[in-house]
Amino acid sequence: MATIERGEGVNEVADEVDIRGVHLQVRYTSYPDSQQEQNDRRERLIKLSRDTTIASKRLIFLLHRFPSSSESEGEDIMTEAQSQMQSIHANFHSMSADLMNHDYYKYHRAFSPGVQEYLEAVLFKEYLQTKTLLTLEKAQSDIKESDAEGREFIITHMDYLLGIADFTGELMRLCINSVALGQHEEVDLHLKFLPFLPMSINDRELGKKYEVMKQSLIKVENVVFNVTVRGTEYPKEMILDRANDDGQPMEE
């Protein structure tokens, strides 16, 4: 019976298959560790995002005290607000360090909610101080300048737009508070700041927030109508109650 011997070429192929097998074994052996590292990083970013959200809500609550404060109290409030912002920036610095040399967008969903809440707070703060809209570039530079190592934290355009959408809700609450304080000129000023053109939106999350933006604008418009047209006919308390209930125009 004839025997079939493996030629030199066959041996080379066999050796190559063995080497590939070793490489695959090494890769799959290290895969669980790599996956665990990614999960741990994602969990750290989620926690930092939650801490940022909580701190930003506290900042917003503080800022709502500003319109009813005296000049000296207002300065104290803004000083405290700046201090709270620095604490929030520390969270972004930790995020930047954790994301260094890693795919930013791979982990973006883990910390995006915190970024949006922070933007809502700083947009509100900027409006209270200057009656202008904080730019994306300024929001990013404020975080970078507060980092001792000068690391840049990327704020996406979508997060910025979502932050603006949330910010309109704070303007609506500010408008109602202005009615309670008898600051009718401020109410009109808020309305002039709010209008925006209809947009064609394909993003689901932004689309939902856009609807909330429109409702906030409508409510502010109705408050201005009630104050301007009905203000001489009804007491302030009745107008304020209507604003707090549904913001609908007061009928004849």
HUGISUL-V507265 format. One line per field, one symbol per residue. ss: DSSP state (H for helix, E for strand, C for the rest). phi: phi as a letter, one per 30 degrees, with the letter a starting at -180 (. if undefined). psi: psi as a letter, one per 20 degrees, with the letter a starting at -180 (. if undefined). Layout:
ss=???
phi=???
psi=???
This chain:
ss=CCCCCCCHHHHHHHHHHHHHHHHHHHHHHHHHHHHHHHHHHHHHHHHHHHHHHHHHHHHHHHHCCCCCCCHHHHHHHHHHHHHHHHHHHHHHHHHHHHHCCCCCCCCHHHHHHHHHHHHHHHHHHHHHHHCCCCCHHHHHHHHHHCCCCCCCCCCCHHHHHHHHHHHHHHHHHHHHHHHHCCCHHHHHHHHHHHCCCCCCCCCHHHHHHHHHHHHHHHHHHHHHHHHHHCCCCCCHHHHHHHHHHCCCCCCC
phi=.dcccdddddddddddddddddddddddddeeddddddddddddddddddddddddddddeddddddccdddddddddddddddddddeddddddedddeibdeddceddbeeddddddedddddddddbhbcdddddddddddddcdcidccdcdddddddddeddddddddddddddddicdddedddddddebdebcccddddddddddedddddddeddddddddcddcbdedddddddddbiddddd
psi=pqqoqprhhghggghhggghhgghggghhighgghhgggggghghgghgghggghhhhgggghiighjrrghhgghghghghghhhhhhhghhhgghhipkrogihjghhighhgghghgghggghghhikrppqgghgghhgghiphjkppppoqhghghhggghhhhhhghhgghhghijmhhhghghghhhqqqqqopipgghgghhhhghhgggggghgggggggihihqqhhgggghghfijqqpr.
